[in-house]
């Protein structure tokens, strides 16, 4: 995602390849920050680059969940 996402409020980013394609989990400091990132042209360019390279297919799907527990591990 890059520095722009950090400025908007991204706390955590994970990308993993599963049997059905790429799965991305982003943790934002608020749902509003997530929505702002979804509309940001610079971040959209990164998503388009992923589609162009074949890393991702189709438009992204967004789901929001409230995090009940988040524990960063020191040294990880």
PDB file with SEQRES, HELIX, SHEET and CRYST1 records, atoms N, CA, C and O in Angstrom:
SEQRES   1 A   76  UNK UNK UNK UNK UNK UNK UNK UNK UNK UNK UNK UNK UNK          
SEQRES   2 A   76  UNK UNK UNK UNK UNK UNK UNK UNK UNK UNK UNK UNK UNK          
SEQRES   3 A   76  UNK UNK UNK UNK UNK UNK UNK UNK UNK UNK UNK UNK UNK          
SEQRES   4 A   76  UNK UNK UNK UNK UNK UNK UNK UNK UNK UNK UNK UNK UNK          
SEQRES   5 A   76  UNK UNK UNK UNK UNK UNK UNK UNK UNK UNK UNK UNK UNK          
SEQRES   6 A   76  UNK UNK UNK UNK UNK UNK UNK UNK UNK UNK UNK                  
HELIX    1 AA1 UNK A    3  UNK A    8  1                                   6    
HELIX    2 AA2 UNK A   31  UNK A   39  1                                   9    
HELIX    3 AA3 UNK A   41  UNK A   53  1                                  13    
SHEET    1 AA1 2 UNK A  10  UNK A  18  0                                        
SHEET    2 AA1 2 UNK A  21  UNK A  28 -1                                        
CRYST1    1.000    1.000    1.000  90.00  90.00  90.00 P 1           1          
ATOM      1  N   UNK A   1       0.818  -1.193   0.000  1.00  0.00           N  
ATOM      2  CA  UNK A   1       0.000   0.000   0.000  1.00  0.00           C  
ATOM      3  C   UNK A   1       0.860   1.255   0.000  1.00  0.00           C  
ATOM      4  O   UNK A   1       0.665   2.127  -0.846  1.00  0.00           O  
ATOM      5  N   UNK A   2       1.793   1.367   0.914  1.00  0.00           N  
ATOM      6  CA  UNK A   2       2.702   2.494   0.868  1.00  0.00           C  
ATOM      7  C   UNK A   2       2.393   3.603   1.846  1.00  0.00           C  
ATOM      8  O   UNK A   2       1.469   3.501   2.653  1.00  0.00           O  
ATOM      9  N   UNK A   3       3.184   4.674   1.766  1.00  0.00           N  
ATOM     10  CA  UNK A   3       3.084   5.781   2.725  1.00  0.00           C  
ATOM     11  C   UNK A   3       1.716   6.456   2.735  1.00  0.00           C  
ATOM     12  O   UNK A   3       1.261   6.901   3.788  1.00  0.00           O  
ATOM     13  N   UNK A   4       1.061   6.539   1.596  1.00  0.00           N  
ATOM     14  CA  UNK A   4      -0.247   7.204   1.537  1.00  0.00           C  
ATOM     15  C   UNK A   4      -1.241   6.495   2.454  1.00  0.00           C  
ATOM     16  O   UNK A   4      -1.994   7.148   3.176  1.00  0.00           O  
ATOM     17  N   UNK A   5      -1.244   5.173   2.429  1.00  0.00           N  
ATOM     18  CA  UNK A   5      -2.150   4.414   3.288  1.00  0.00           C  
ATOM     19  C   UNK A   5      -1.844   4.675   4.759  1.00  0.00           C  
ATOM     20  O   UNK A   5      -2.758   4.803   5.575  1.00  0.00           O  
ATOM     21  N   UNK A   6      -0.561   4.753   5.095  1.00  0.00           N  
ATOM     22  CA  UNK A   6      -0.180   5.051   6.480  1.00  0.00           C  
ATOM     23  C   UNK A   6      -0.707   6.418   6.904  1.00  0.00           C  
ATOM     24  O   UNK A   6      -1.172   6.584   8.031  1.00  0.00           O  
ATOM     25  N   UNK A   7      -0.635   7.390   6.007  1.00  0.00           N  
ATOM     26  CA  UNK A   7      -1.115   8.742   6.304  1.00  0.00           C  
ATOM     27  C   UNK A   7      -2.623   8.758   6.522  1.00  0.00           C  
ATOM     28  O   UNK A   7      -3.126   9.531   7.338  1.00  0.00           O  
ATOM     29  N   UNK A   8      -3.341   7.912   5.801  1.00  0.00           N  
ATOM     30  CA  UNK A   8      -4.802   7.872   5.916  1.00  0.00           C  
ATOM     31  C   UNK A   8      -5.229   7.171   7.204  1.00  0.00           C  
ATOM     32  O   UNK A   8      -6.279   7.495   7.759  1.00  0.00           O  
ATOM     33  N   UNK A   9      -4.432   6.215   7.691  1.00  0.00           N  
ATOM     34  CA  UNK A   9      -4.788   5.540   8.936  1.00  0.00           C  
ATOM     35  C   UNK A   9      -4.648   4.031   8.915  1.00  0.00           C  
ATOM     36  O   UNK A   9      -5.243   3.348   9.748  1.00  0.00           O  
ATOM     37  N   UNK A  10      -3.865   3.490   7.971  1.00  0.00           N  
ATOM     38  CA  UNK A  10      -3.665   2.045   7.953  1.00  0.00           C  
ATOM     39  C   UNK A  10      -2.763   1.632   9.109  1.00  0.00           C  
ATOM     40  O   UNK A  10      -1.718   2.236   9.353  1.00  0.00           O  
ATOM     41  N   UNK A  11      -3.197   0.578   9.820  1.00  0.00           N  
ATOM     42  CA  UNK A  11      -2.430   0.047  10.939  1.00  0.00           C  
ATOM     43  C   UNK A  11      -1.711  -1.248  10.581  1.00  0.00           C  
ATOM     44  O   UNK A  11      -0.660  -1.552  11.146  1.00  0.00           O  
ATOM     45  N   UNK A  12      -2.278  -2.019   9.636  1.00  0.00           N  
ATOM     46  CA  UNK A  12      -1.774  -3.358   9.346  1.00  0.00           C  
ATOM     47  C   UNK A  12      -2.192  -3.742   7.938  1.00  0.00           C  
ATOM     48  O   UNK A  12      -3.298  -3.417   7.507  1.00  0.00           O  
ATOM     49  N   UNK A  13      -1.308  -4.436   7.213  1.00  0.00           N  
ATOM     50  CA  UNK A  13      -1.611  -4.915   5.859  1.00  0.00           C  
ATOM     51  C   UNK A  13      -1.086  -6.334   5.725  1.00  0.00           C  
ATOM     52  O   UNK A  13       0.053  -6.619   6.093  1.00  0.00           O  
ATOM     53  N   UNK A  14      -1.921  -7.225   5.195  1.00  0.00           N  
ATOM     54  CA  UNK A  14      -1.523  -8.600   4.946  1.00  0.00           C  
ATOM     55  C   UNK A  14      -2.076  -9.015   3.592  1.00  0.00           C  
ATOM     56  O   UNK A  14      -3.244  -8.762   3.298  1.00  0.00           O  
ATOM     57  N   UNK A  15      -1.259  -9.645   2.772  1.00  0.00           N  
ATOM     58  CA  UNK A  15      -1.709 -10.195   1.492  1.00  0.00           C  
ATOM     59  C   UNK A  15      -1.281 -11.651   1.440  1.00  0.00           C  
ATOM     60  O   UNK A  15      -0.125 -11.974   1.716  1.00  0.00           O  
ATOM     61  N   UNK A  16      -2.208 -12.530   1.085  1.00  0.00           N  
ATOM     62  CA  UNK A  16      -1.915 -13.960   1.008  1.00  0.00           C  
ATOM     63  C   UNK A  16      -2.622 -14.547  -0.205  1.00  0.00           C  
ATOM     64  O   UNK A  16      -3.730 -14.142  -0.554  1.00  0.00           O  
ATOM     65  N   UNK A  17      -1.965 -15.502  -0.836  1.00  0.00           N  
ATOM     66  CA  UNK A  17      -2.582 -16.182  -1.967  1.00  0.00           C  
ATOM     67  C   UNK A  17      -3.293 -17.422  -1.441  1.00  0.00           C  
ATOM     68  O   UNK A  17      -2.695 -18.256  -0.762  1.00  0.00           O  
ATOM     69  N   UNK A  18      -4.571 -17.528  -1.765  1.00  0.00           N  
ATOM     70  CA  UNK A  18      -5.369 -18.675  -1.380  1.00  0.00           C  
ATOM     71  C   UNK A  18      -5.816 -19.431  -2.618  1.00  0.00           C  
ATOM     72  O   UNK A  18      -5.452 -19.054  -3.732  1.00  0.00           O  
ATOM     73  N   UNK A  19      -6.593 -20.484  -2.449  1.00  0.00           N  
ATOM     74  CA  UNK A  19      -7.032 -21.281  -3.595  1.00  0.00           C  
ATOM     75  C   UNK A  19      -7.927 -20.506  -4.564  1.00  0.00           C  
ATOM     76  O   UNK A  19      -8.018 -20.856  -5.741  1.00  0.00           O  
ATOM     77  N   UNK A  20      -8.581 -19.463  -4.076  1.00  0.00           N  
ATOM     78  CA  UNK A  20      -9.470 -18.668  -4.927  1.00  0.00           C  
ATOM     79  C   UNK A  20      -8.852 -17.353  -5.359  1.00  0.00           C  
ATOM     80  O   UNK A  20      -9.545 -16.508  -5.925  1.00  0.00           O  
ATOM     81  N   UNK A  21      -7.561 -17.158  -5.105  1.00  0.00           N  
ATOM     82  CA  UNK A  21      -6.905 -15.919  -5.505  1.00  0.00           C  
ATOM     83  C   UNK A  21      -6.294 -15.197  -4.320  1.00  0.00           C  
ATOM     84  O   UNK A  21      -6.066 -15.777  -3.259  1.00  0.00           O  
ATOM     85  N   UNK A  22      -6.037 -13.926  -4.528  1.00  0.00           N  
ATOM     86  CA  UNK A  22      -5.373 -13.105  -3.524  1.00  0.00           C  
ATOM     87  C   UNK A  22      -6.371 -12.640  -2.463  1.00  0.00           C  
ATOM     88  O   UNK A  22      -7.473 -12.194  -2.782  1.00  0.00           O  
ATOM     89  N   UNK A  23      -5.969 -12.751  -1.209  1.00  0.00           N  
ATOM     90  CA  UNK A  23      -6.766 -12.256  -0.091  1.00  0.00           C  
ATOM     91  C   UNK A  23      -5.947 -11.158   0.583  1.00  0.00           C  
ATOM     92  O   UNK A  23      -4.789 -11.371   0.942  1.00  0.00           O  
ATOM     93  N   UNK A  24      -6.548  -9.996   0.750  1.00  0.00           N  
ATOM     94  CA  UNK A  24      -5.873  -8.872   1.391  1.00  0.00           C  
ATOM     95  C   UNK A  24      -6.674  -8.469   2.619  1.00  0.00           C  
ATOM     96  O   UNK A  24      -7.889  -8.288   2.548  1.00  0.00           O  
ATOM     97  N   UNK A  25      -5.987  -8.332   3.740  1.00  0.00           N  
ATOM     98  CA  UNK A  25      -6.612  -7.863   4.975  1.00  0.00           C  
ATOM     99  C   UNK A  25      -5.900  -6.581   5.378  1.00  0.00           C  
ATOM    100  O   UNK A  25      -4.687  -6.578   5.593  1.00  0.00           O  
ATOM    101  N   UNK A  26      -6.641  -5.513   5.478  1.00  0.00           N  
ATOM    102  CA  UNK A  26      -6.111  -4.228   5.924  1.00  0.00           C  
ATOM    103  C   UNK A  26      -6.824  -3.831   7.203  1.00  0.00           C  
ATOM    104  O   UNK A  26      -8.049  -3.912   7.289  1.00  0.00           O  
ATOM    105  N   UNK A  27      -6.066  -3.407   8.186  1.00  0.00           N  
ATOM    106  CA  UNK A  27      -6.631  -2.910   9.435  1.00  0.00           C  
ATOM    107  C   UNK A  27      -6.453  -1.402   9.452  1.00  0.00           C  
ATOM    108  O   UNK A  27      -5.335  -0.894   9.368  1.00  0.00           O  
ATOM    109  N   UNK A  28      -7.579  -0.684   9.564  1.00  0.00           N  
ATOM    110  CA  UNK A  28      -7.581   0.779   9.556  1.00  0.00           C  
ATOM    111  C   UNK A  28      -7.967   1.278  10.932  1.00  0.00           C  
ATOM    112  O   UNK A  28      -8.592   0.556  11.707  1.00  0.00           O  
ATOM    113  N   UNK A  29      -7.596   2.512  11.238  1.00  0.00           N  
ATOM    114  CA  UNK A  29      -7.948   3.059  12.547  1.00  0.00           C  
ATOM    115  C   UNK A  29      -9.425   3.413  12.651  1.00  0.00           C  
ATOM    116  O   UNK A  29      -9.916   3.683  13.748  1.00  0.00           O  
ATOM    117  N   UNK A  30     -10.151   3.416  11.519  1.00  0.00           N  
ATOM    118  CA  UNK A  30     -11.598   3.652  11.530  1.00  0.00           C  
ATOM    119  C   UNK A  30     -12.184   3.203  10.196  1.00  0.00           C  
ATOM    120  O   UNK A  30     -11.463   3.068   9.208  1.00  0.00           O  
ATOM    121  N   UNK A  31     -13.481   2.974  10.175  1.00  0.00           N  
ATOM    122  CA  UNK A  31     -14.154   2.640   8.919  1.00  0.00           C  
ATOM    123  C   UNK A  31     -14.065   3.811   7.945  1.00  0.00           C  
ATOM    124  O   UNK A  31     -13.968   3.612   6.734  1.00  0.00           O  
ATOM    125  N   UNK A  32     -14.098   5.028   8.477  1.00  0.00           N  
ATOM    126  CA  UNK A  32     -13.987   6.218   7.627  1.00  0.00           C  
ATOM    127  C   UNK A  32     -12.636   6.245   6.906  1.00  0.00           C  
ATOM    128  O   UNK A  32     -12.565   6.614   5.734  1.00  0.00           O  
ATOM    129  N   UNK A  33     -11.569   5.854   7.603  1.00  0.00           N  
ATOM    130  CA  UNK A  33     -10.245   5.808   6.974  1.00  0.00           C  
ATOM    131  C   UNK A  33     -10.221   4.768   5.860  1.00  0.00           C  
ATOM    132  O   UNK A  33      -9.628   4.999   4.806  1.00  0.00           O  
ATOM    133  N   UNK A  34     -10.859   3.633   6.088  1.00  0.00           N  
ATOM    134  CA  UNK A  34     -10.946   2.597   5.059  1.00  0.00           C  
ATOM    135  C   UNK A  34     -11.679   3.116   3.829  1.00  0.00           C  
ATOM    136  O   UNK A  34     -11.242   2.905   2.697  1.00  0.00           O  
ATOM    137  N   UNK A  35     -12.790   3.794   4.061  1.00  0.00           N  
ATOM    138  CA  UNK A  35     -13.564   4.356   2.945  1.00  0.00           C  
ATOM    139  C   UNK A  35     -12.761   5.421   2.199  1.00  0.00           C  
ATOM    140  O   UNK A  35     -12.800   5.481   0.970  1.00  0.00           O  
ATOM    141  N   UNK A  36     -12.041   6.251   2.932  1.00  0.00           N  
ATOM    142  CA  UNK A  36     -11.215   7.284   2.303  1.00  0.00           C  
ATOM    143  C   UNK A  36     -10.147   6.640   1.425  1.00  0.00           C  
ATOM    144  O   UNK A  36      -9.899   7.096   0.308  1.00  0.00           O  
ATOM    145  N   UNK A  37      -9.516   5.583   1.928  1.00  0.00           N  
ATOM    146  CA  UNK A  37      -8.495   4.882   1.147  1.00  0.00           C  
ATOM    147  C   UNK A  37      -9.096   4.250  -0.103  1.00  0.00           C  
ATOM    148  O   UNK A  37      -8.474   4.250  -1.165  1.00  0.00           O  
ATOM    149  N   UNK A  38     -10.303   3.715   0.026  1.00  0.00           N  
ATOM    150  CA  UNK A  38     -10.953   3.080  -1.124  1.00  0.00           C  
ATOM    151  C   UNK A  38     -11.202   4.078  -2.245  1.00  0.00           C  
ATOM    152  O   UNK A  38     -11.258   3.695  -3.413  1.00  0.00           O  
ATOM    153  N   UNK A  39     -11.352   5.349  -1.906  1.00  0.00           N  
ATOM    154  CA  UNK A  39     -11.624   6.391  -2.895  1.00  0.00           C  
ATOM    155  C   UNK A  39     -10.368   7.138  -3.342  1.00  0.00           C  
ATOM    156  O   UNK A  39     -10.445   7.975  -4.241  1.00  0.00           O  
ATOM    157  N   UNK A  40      -9.219   6.858  -2.738  1.00  0.00           N  
ATOM    158  CA  UNK A  40      -8.001   7.607  -3.030  1.00  0.00           C  
ATOM    159  C   UNK A  40      -7.408   7.193  -4.380  1.00  0.00           C  
ATOM    160  O   UNK A  40      -7.176   6.005  -4.604  1.00  0.00           O  
ATOM    161  N   UNK A  41      -7.158   8.153  -5.287  1.00  0.00           N  
ATOM    162  CA  UNK A  41      -6.628   7.827  -6.618  1.00  0.00           C  
ATOM    163  C   UNK A  41      -5.265   7.130  -6.579  1.00  0.00           C  
ATOM    164  O   UNK A  41      -5.013   6.237  -7.388  1.00  0.00           O  
ATOM    165  N   UNK A  42      -4.390   7.520  -5.661  1.00  0.00           N  
ATOM    166  CA  UNK A  42      -3.059   6.908  -5.584  1.00  0.00           C  
ATOM    167  C   UNK A  42      -3.153   5.435  -5.175  1.00  0.00           C  
ATOM    168  O   UNK A  42      -2.450   4.586  -5.723  1.00  0.00           O  
ATOM    169  N   UNK A  43      -4.008   5.147  -4.227  1.00  0.00           N  
ATOM    170  CA  UNK A  43      -4.192   3.764  -3.789  1.00  0.00           C  
ATOM    171  C   UNK A  43      -4.899   2.967  -4.876  1.00  0.00           C  
ATOM    172  O   UNK A  43      -4.607   1.786  -5.065  1.00  0.00           O  
ATOM    173  N   UNK A  44      -5.822   3.595  -5.590  1.00  0.00           N  
ATOM    174  CA  UNK A  44      -6.485   2.913  -6.699  1.00  0.00           C  
ATOM    175  C   UNK A  44      -5.483   2.551  -7.792  1.00  0.00           C  
ATOM    176  O   UNK A  44      -5.618   1.505  -8.428  1.00  0.00           O  
ATOM    177  N   UNK A  45      -4.485   3.394  -8.018  1.00  0.00           N  
ATOM    178  CA  UNK A  45      -3.437   3.076  -8.997  1.00  0.00           C  
ATOM    179  C   UNK A  45      -2.675   1.818  -8.577  1.00  0.00           C  
ATOM    180  O   UNK A  45      -2.315   1.004  -9.427  1.00  0.00           O  
ATOM    181  N   UNK A  46      -2.431   1.656  -7.295  1.00  0.00           N  
ATOM    182  CA  UNK A  46      -1.748   0.451  -6.801  1.00  0.00           C  
ATOM    183  C   UNK A  46      -2.610  -0.781  -7.052  1.00  0.00           C  
ATOM    184  O   UNK A  46      -2.093  -1.825  -7.449  1.00  0.00           O  
ATOM    185  N   UNK A  47      -3.921  -0.670  -6.825  1.00  0.00           N  
ATOM    186  CA  UNK A  47      -4.818  -1.798  -7.099  1.00  0.00           C  
ATOM    187  C   UNK A  47      -4.830  -2.116  -8.590  1.00  0.00           C  
ATOM    188  O   UNK A  47      -4.845  -3.285  -8.975  1.00  0.00           O  
ATOM    189  N   UNK A  48      -4.823  -1.075  -9.436  1.00  0.00           N  
ATOM    190  CA  UNK A  48      -4.813  -1.291 -10.880  1.00  0.00           C  
ATOM    191  C   UNK A  48      -3.518  -1.975 -11.314  1.00  0.00           C  
ATOM    192  O   UNK A  48      -3.542  -2.844 -12.186  1.00  0.00           O  
ATOM    193  N   UNK A  49      -2.401  -1.597 -10.723  1.00  0.00           N  
ATOM    194  CA  UNK A  49      -1.121  -2.240 -11.046  1.00  0.00           C  
ATOM    195  C   UNK A  49      -1.165  -3.724 -10.689  1.00  0.00           C  
ATOM    196  O   UNK A  49      -0.600  -4.551 -11.405  1.00  0.00           O  
ATOM    197  N   UNK A  50      -1.831  -4.065  -9.586  1.00  0.00           N  
ATOM    198  CA  UNK A  50      -1.974  -5.471  -9.207  1.00  0.00           C  
ATOM    199  C   UNK A  50      -2.816  -6.223 -10.229  1.00  0.00           C  
ATOM    200  O   UNK A  50      -2.507  -7.364 -10.571  1.00  0.00           O  
ATOM    201  N   UNK A  51      -3.882  -5.586 -10.719  1.00  0.00           N  
ATOM    202  CA  UNK A  51      -4.706  -6.228 -11.748  1.00  0.00           C  
ATOM    203  C   UNK A  51      -3.918  -6.377 -13.046  1.00  0.00           C  
ATOM    204  O   UNK A  51      -3.983  -7.421 -13.695  1.00  0.00           O  
ATOM    205  N   UNK A  52      -3.172  -5.336 -13.427  1.00  0.00           N  
ATOM    206  CA  UNK A  52      -2.393  -5.369 -14.667  1.00  0.00           C  
ATOM    207  C   UNK A  52      -1.334  -6.464 -14.641  1.00  0.00           C  
ATOM    208  O   UNK A  52      -1.041  -7.068 -15.673  1.00  0.00           O  
ATOM    209  N   UNK A  53      -0.764  -6.722 -13.478  1.00  0.00           N  
ATOM    210  CA  UNK A  53       0.285  -7.741 -13.362  1.00  0.00           C  
ATOM    211  C   UNK A  53      -0.286  -9.146 -13.216  1.00  0.00           C  
ATOM    212  O   UNK A  53       0.455 -10.128 -13.255  1.00  0.00           O  
ATOM    213  N   UNK A  54      -1.612  -9.244 -13.047  1.00  0.00           N  
ATOM    214  CA  UNK A  54      -2.240 -10.544 -12.860  1.00  0.00           C  
ATOM    215  C   UNK A  54      -2.246 -11.005 -11.416  1.00  0.00           C  
ATOM    216  O   UNK A  54      -2.727 -12.098 -11.116  1.00  0.00           O  
ATOM    217  N   UNK A  55      -1.716 -10.186 -10.517  1.00  0.00           N  
ATOM    218  CA  UNK A  55      -1.710 -10.530  -9.095  1.00  0.00           C  
ATOM    219  C   UNK A  55      -3.128 -10.562  -8.546  1.00  0.00           C  
ATOM    220  O   UNK A  55      -3.456 -11.396  -7.702  1.00  0.00           O  
ATOM    221  N   UNK A  56      -3.962  -9.658  -9.025  1.00  0.00           N  
ATOM    222  CA  UNK A  56      -5.362  -9.595  -8.601  1.00  0.00           C  
ATOM    223  C   UNK A  56      -6.238  -9.601  -9.846  1.00  0.00           C  
ATOM    224  O   UNK A  56      -5.830  -9.116 -10.901  1.00  0.00           O  
ATOM    225  N   UNK A  57      -7.424 -10.143  -9.722  1.00  0.00           N  
ATOM    226  CA  UNK A  57      -8.371 -10.153 -10.833  1.00  0.00           C  
ATOM    227  C   UNK A  57      -9.674  -9.522 -10.372  1.00  0.00           C  
ATOM    228  O   UNK A  57     -10.103  -9.715  -9.234  1.00  0.00           O  
ATOM    229  N   UNK A  58     -10.289  -8.779 -11.254  1.00  0.00           N  
ATOM    230  CA  UNK A  58     -11.573  -8.175 -10.941  1.00  0.00           C  
ATOM    231  C   UNK A  58     -11.469  -7.053  -9.930  1.00  0.00           C  
ATOM    232  O   UNK A  58     -10.397  -6.773  -9.392  1.00  0.00           O  
ATOM    233  N   UNK A  59     -12.597  -6.419  -9.683  1.00  0.00           N  
ATOM    234  CA  UNK A  59     -12.608  -5.315  -8.717  1.00  0.00           C  
ATOM    235  C   UNK A  59     -12.488  -5.847  -7.289  1.00  0.00           C  
ATOM    236  O   UNK A  59     -12.881  -6.980  -7.011  1.00  0.00           O  
ATOM    237  N   UNK A  60     -11.947  -5.034  -6.390  1.00  0.00           N  
ATOM    238  CA  UNK A  60     -11.835  -5.490  -4.999  1.00  0.00           C  
ATOM    239  C   UNK A  60     -13.209  -5.575  -4.340  1.00  0.00           C  
ATOM    240  O   UNK A  60     -14.134  -4.843  -4.693  1.00  0.00           O  
ATOM    241  N   UNK A  61     -13.316  -6.469  -3.393  1.00  0.00           N  
ATOM    242  CA  UNK A  61     -14.523  -6.576  -2.573  1.00  0.00           C  
ATOM    243  C   UNK A  61     -14.166  -6.056  -1.187  1.00  0.00           C  
ATOM    244  O   UNK A  61     -13.129  -6.414  -0.628  1.00  0.00           O  
ATOM    245  N   UNK A  62     -15.026  -5.215  -0.641  1.00  0.00           N  
ATOM    246  CA  UNK A  62     -14.760  -4.613   0.666  1.00  0.00           C  
ATOM    247  C   UNK A  62     -15.767  -5.122   1.685  1.00  0.00           C  
ATOM    248  O   UNK A  62     -16.973  -5.123   1.434  1.00  0.00           O  
ATOM    249  N   UNK A  63     -15.267  -5.552   2.830  1.00  0.00           N  
ATOM    250  CA  UNK A  63     -16.102  -5.917   3.967  1.00  0.00           C  
ATOM    251  C   UNK A  63     -15.486  -5.264   5.191  1.00  0.00           C  
ATOM    252  O   UNK A  63     -14.263  -5.215   5.324  1.00  0.00           O  
ATOM    253  N   UNK A  64     -16.318  -4.768   6.077  1.00  0.00           N  
ATOM    254  CA  UNK A  64     -15.826  -4.124   7.294  1.00  0.00           C  
ATOM    255  C   UNK A  64     -16.250  -4.943   8.509  1.00  0.00           C  
ATOM    256  O   UNK A  64     -17.391  -5.392   8.616  1.00  0.00           O  
ATOM    257  N   UNK A  65     -15.309  -5.122   9.408  1.00  0.00           N  
ATOM    258  CA  UNK A  65     -15.551  -5.817  10.667  1.00  0.00           C  
ATOM    259  C   UNK A  65     -14.975  -4.979  11.798  1.00  0.00           C  
ATOM    260  O   UNK A  65     -13.954  -4.313  11.627  1.00  0.00           O  
ATOM    261  N   UNK A  66     -15.620  -5.012  12.936  1.00  0.00           N  
ATOM    262  CA  UNK A  66     -15.077  -4.338  14.111  1.00  0.00           C  
ATOM    263  C   UNK A  66     -14.089  -5.285  14.790  1.00  0.00           C  
ATOM    264  O   UNK A  66     -14.426  -6.430  15.090  1.00  0.00           O  
ATOM    265  N   UNK A  67     -12.887  -4.809  15.027  1.00  0.00           N  
ATOM    266  CA  UNK A  67     -11.852  -5.633  15.649  1.00  0.00           C  
ATOM    267  C   UNK A  67     -12.064  -5.642  17.158  1.00  0.00           C  
ATOM    268  O   UNK A  67     -12.163  -4.590  17.789  1.00  0.00           O  
ATOM    269  N   UNK A  68     -12.131  -6.831  17.721  1.00  0.00           N  
ATOM    270  CA  UNK A  68     -12.298  -6.972  19.163  1.00  0.00           C  
ATOM    271  C   UNK A  68     -10.971  -7.071  19.895  1.00  0.00           C  
ATOM    272  O   UNK A  68     -10.885  -6.714  21.070  1.00  0.00           O  
ATOM    273  N   UNK A  69      -9.935  -7.553  19.217  1.00  0.00           N  
ATOM    274  CA  UNK A  69      -8.639  -7.723  19.866  1.00  0.00           C  
ATOM    275  C   UNK A  69      -7.553  -7.649  18.803  1.00  0.00           C  
ATOM    276  O   UNK A  69      -7.636  -8.329  17.780  1.00  0.00           O  
ATOM    277  N   UNK A  70      -6.542  -6.833  19.037  1.00  0.00           N  
ATOM    278  CA  UNK A  70      -5.402  -6.699  18.129  1.00  0.00           C  
ATOM    279  C   UNK A  70      -4.152  -6.628  18.981  1.00  0.00           C  
ATOM    280  O   UNK A  70      -4.015  -5.726  19.808  1.00  0.00           O  
ATOM    281  N   UNK A  71      -3.236  -7.570  18.790  1.00  0.00           N  
ATOM    282  CA  UNK A  71      -2.023  -7.637  19.608  1.00  0.00           C  
ATOM    283  C   UNK A  71      -0.790  -7.730  18.714  1.00  0.00           C  
ATOM    284  O   UNK A  71      -0.439  -8.816  18.255  1.00  0.00           O  
ATOM    285  N   UNK A  72      -0.138  -6.612  18.467  1.00  0.00           N  
ATOM    286  CA  UNK A  72       1.115  -6.701  17.716  1.00  0.00           C  
ATOM    287  C   UNK A  72       2.181  -7.405  18.560  1.00  0.00           C  
ATOM    288  O   UNK A  72       2.258  -7.209  19.772  1.00  0.00           O  
ATOM    289  N   UNK A  73       2.980  -8.208  17.914  1.00  0.00           N  
ATOM    290  CA  UNK A  73       4.036  -8.944  18.596  1.00  0.00           C  
ATOM    291  C   UNK A  73       5.344  -8.196  18.399  1.00  0.00           C  
ATOM    292  O   UNK A  73       5.734  -7.921  17.264  1.00  0.00           O  
ATOM    293  N   UNK A  74       6.016  -7.869  19.473  1.00  0.00           N  
ATOM    294  CA  UNK A  74       7.277  -7.136  19.345  1.00  0.00           C  
ATOM    295  C   UNK A  74       8.320  -8.031  18.688  1.00  0.00           C  
ATOM    296  O   UNK A  74       8.396  -9.229  18.962  1.00  0.00           O  
ATOM    297  N   UNK A  75       9.117  -7.428  17.821  1.00  0.00           N  
ATOM    298  CA  UNK A  75      10.155  -8.164  17.127  1.00  0.00           C  
ATOM    299  C   UNK A  75       9.676  -8.922  15.912  1.00  0.00           C  
ATOM    300  O   UNK A  75      10.474  -9.583  15.247  1.00  0.00           O  
ATOM    301  N   UNK A  76       8.397  -8.845  15.606  1.00  0.00           N  
ATOM    302  CA  UNK A  76       7.865  -9.575  14.446  1.00  0.00           C  
ATOM    303  C   UNK A  76       8.015  -8.757  13.192  1.00  0.00           C  
ATOM    304  O   UNK A  76       7.625  -9.203  12.113  1.00  0.00           O  
TER     305      UNK A  76                                                      
END                                                                             
